[in-house]
Amino acid sequence: MNSDEDCAAAGIARRSTGRTRQRPAVIRAARVADAPQIALVHVRSWQCAYRGLLPQVYLDGLDPVQRVGRWERSLAEATDGRDGVLVADAGGTLLGFVAYSPSRDGDADQARVGEIEAIYLLPSAWGNGVGRRLMDVALARLAEARFDQVTLWVLDSNARARRFYEMGGWLADGAQKTEESRGFPMTQVRYKRTLMASGTGPVLSCLRHAA
Ligand SMILES: CC(C)(COP(=O)(O)OP(=O)(O)OC[C@H]1O[C@@H](n2cnc3c(N)ncnc32)[C@H](O)[C@@H]1OP(=O)(O)O)[C@@H](O)C(=O)NCCC(=O)NCCS
């Protein structure tokens, strides 16, 4: 499943045929029953996106089944509207998810600064606009929850994701951190963007690229 061919296939299809044809995805709130598919998307996306960037032995050892329980617990927790998980659902197949919350950074005002905690798509869905749609809805939710800024952390060597964020108006704010919790160093950089105050204008502002 995590072979070079599996990871390369989506990119080759996109390059040769332009946007790949897929069932249209609906963006909706995640449910507890989505946990197995979210765990699968998360692991497959890591295995392809971080190939060559993180130790292969670590990527090979990732097991979606071991992550289902954590996702079930997280999705079962009541949300106050300031955090949530959205999925892109194509006829029952989840193509990707985005998780958002108040900022978890020690230097942030949690009343004002939201965070995109994670955004991951199945490799076969990359480059089809699904990530952009997920991001737009998550930013609209954060604006409705009255956050006026939003941040995220991205692996410094994750060029695809950094390009995606920069095209969406995000800017690196100079913050950087290196975590060793997985047994190898992972250096991440922080990106930031502004959200307008909630209301018709701001939500439209966040969604200005959604059409
Ligand atoms: C990063 C990721 C979520 C992006 O989602 P995606 O569906 O592949 O990206 P999209 O198809 O929506 O973006 C397509 C294009 O629109 C651009 N774009 C994205 N948002 C945009 C916006 N708001 N306005 C204008 N352009 C935008 C992108 O840069 C990209 O440009 P390109 O066609 O020239 O390559 C997805 O590729 C992925 O899951 N990658 C692996 C996991 C990962 O790295 N996650 C991030 C961890 S921090």
Ligand as a Chemical Component Dictionary entry (heavy atoms), coordinates in Angstrom:
data_LIG
# 
_chem_comp.id                   LIG 
_chem_comp.type                 NON-POLYMER 
_chem_comp.pdbx_formal_charge   0 
_chem_comp.three_letter_code    LIG 
# 
loop_
_chem_comp_atom.comp_id 
_chem_comp_atom.atom_id 
_chem_comp_atom.alt_atom_id 
_chem_comp_atom.type_symbol 
_chem_comp_atom.charge 
_chem_comp_atom.model_Cartn_x 
_chem_comp_atom.model_Cartn_y 
_chem_comp_atom.model_Cartn_z 
_chem_comp_atom.pdbx_ordinal 
LIG C1  C1  C 0 -1.840 19.822 1.355  1  
LIG C2  C2  C 0 -3.186 19.288 0.883  2  
LIG C3  C3  C 0 -4.163 19.257 2.057  3  
LIG C4  C4  C 0 -3.725 20.274 -0.167 4  
LIG O1  O1  O 0 -4.956 19.815 -0.652 5  
LIG P1  P1  P 0 -5.175 19.612 -2.233 6  
LIG O2  O2  O 0 -6.580 19.205 -2.429 7  
LIG O3  O3  O 0 -4.124 18.708 -2.745 8  
LIG O4  O4  O 0 -4.912 21.074 -2.810 9  
LIG P2  P2  P 0 -5.904 21.820 -3.799 10 
LIG O5  O5  O 0 -6.140 20.948 -4.970 11 
LIG O6  O6  O 0 -7.088 22.304 -3.050 12 
LIG O7  O7  O 0 -5.047 23.047 -4.256 13 
LIG C5  C5  C 0 -4.849 23.113 -5.626 14 
LIG C6  C6  C 0 -4.260 24.356 -6.081 15 
LIG O8  O8  O 0 -4.911 25.500 -5.586 16 
LIG C7  C7  C 0 -4.019 26.316 -4.871 17 
LIG N1  N1  N 0 -4.799 26.920 -3.796 18 
LIG C8  C8  C 0 -5.131 26.361 -2.628 19 
LIG N2  N2  N 0 -5.878 27.206 -1.901 20 
LIG C9  C9  C 0 -6.007 28.325 -2.653 21 
LIG C10 C10 C 0 -6.669 29.569 -2.465 22 
LIG N3  N3  N 0 -7.356 29.815 -1.348 23 
LIG N4  N4  N 0 -6.595 30.473 -3.461 24 
LIG C11 C11 C 0 -5.913 30.236 -4.585 25 
LIG N5  N5  N 0 -5.265 29.078 -4.827 26 
LIG C12 C12 C 0 -5.321 28.147 -3.871 27 
LIG C13 C13 C 0 -2.956 25.362 -4.484 28 
LIG O9  O9  O 0 -1.729 26.009 -4.256 29 
LIG C14 C14 C 0 -2.872 24.480 -5.700 30 
LIG O10 O10 O 0 -2.226 25.090 -6.783 31 
LIG P3  P3  P 0 -1.773 24.234 -8.089 32 
LIG O11 O11 O 0 -3.004 23.705 -8.745 33 
LIG O12 O12 O 0 -1.067 25.231 -8.933 34 
LIG O13 O13 O 0 -0.915 23.114 -7.592 35 
LIG C15 C15 C 0 -3.084 17.870 0.251  36 
LIG O14 O14 O 0 -2.265 17.930 -0.900 37 
LIG C16 C16 C 0 -2.534 16.839 1.213  38 
LIG O15 O15 O 0 -3.289 16.155 1.887  39 
LIG N6  N6  N 0 -1.200 16.710 1.235  40 
LIG C17 C17 C 0 -0.542 15.705 2.080  41 
LIG C18 C18 C 0 -0.744 15.955 3.552  42 
LIG C19 C19 C 0 -0.152 17.262 4.020  43 
LIG O16 O16 O 0 0.959  17.626 3.686  44 
LIG N7  N7  N 0 -0.952 17.965 4.834  45 
LIG C20 C20 C 0 -0.531 19.227 5.429  46 
LIG C21 C21 C 0 0.136  18.959 6.716  47 
LIG S1  S1  S 0 0.665  20.467 7.505  48 
# 
loop_
_chem_comp_bond.comp_id 
_chem_comp_bond.atom_id_1 
_chem_comp_bond.atom_id_2 
_chem_comp_bond.value_order 
_chem_comp_bond.pdbx_ordinal 
LIG C1  C2  SING 1  
LIG C2  C3  SING 2  
LIG C2  C4  SING 3  
LIG C2  C15 SING 4  
LIG C4  O1  SING 5  
LIG O1  P1  SING 6  
LIG P1  O2  DOUB 7  
LIG P1  O3  SING 8  
LIG P1  O4  SING 9  
LIG O4  P2  SING 10 
LIG P2  O5  DOUB 11 
LIG P2  O6  SING 12 
LIG P2  O7  SING 13 
LIG O7  C5  SING 14 
LIG C5  C6  SING 15 
LIG C6  O8  SING 16 
LIG C6  C14 SING 17 
LIG O8  C7  SING 18 
LIG C7  N1  SING 19 
LIG C7  C13 SING 20 
LIG N1  C8  SING 21 
LIG N1  C12 SING 22 
LIG C8  N2  DOUB 23 
LIG N2  C9  SING 24 
LIG C9  C10 SING 25 
LIG C9  C12 DOUB 26 
LIG C10 N3  SING 27 
LIG C10 N4  DOUB 28 
LIG N4  C11 SING 29 
LIG C11 N5  DOUB 30 
LIG N5  C12 SING 31 
LIG C13 O9  SING 32 
LIG C13 C14 SING 33 
LIG C14 O10 SING 34 
LIG O10 P3  SING 35 
LIG P3  O11 DOUB 36 
LIG P3  O12 SING 37 
LIG P3  O13 SING 38 
LIG C15 O14 SING 39 
LIG C15 C16 SING 40 
LIG C16 O15 DOUB 41 
LIG C16 N6  SING 42 
LIG N6  C17 SING 43 
LIG C17 C18 SING 44 
LIG C18 C19 SING 45 
LIG C19 O16 DOUB 46 
LIG C19 N7  SING 47 
LIG N7  C20 SING 48 
LIG C20 C21 SING 49 
LIG C21 S1  SING 50 
# 
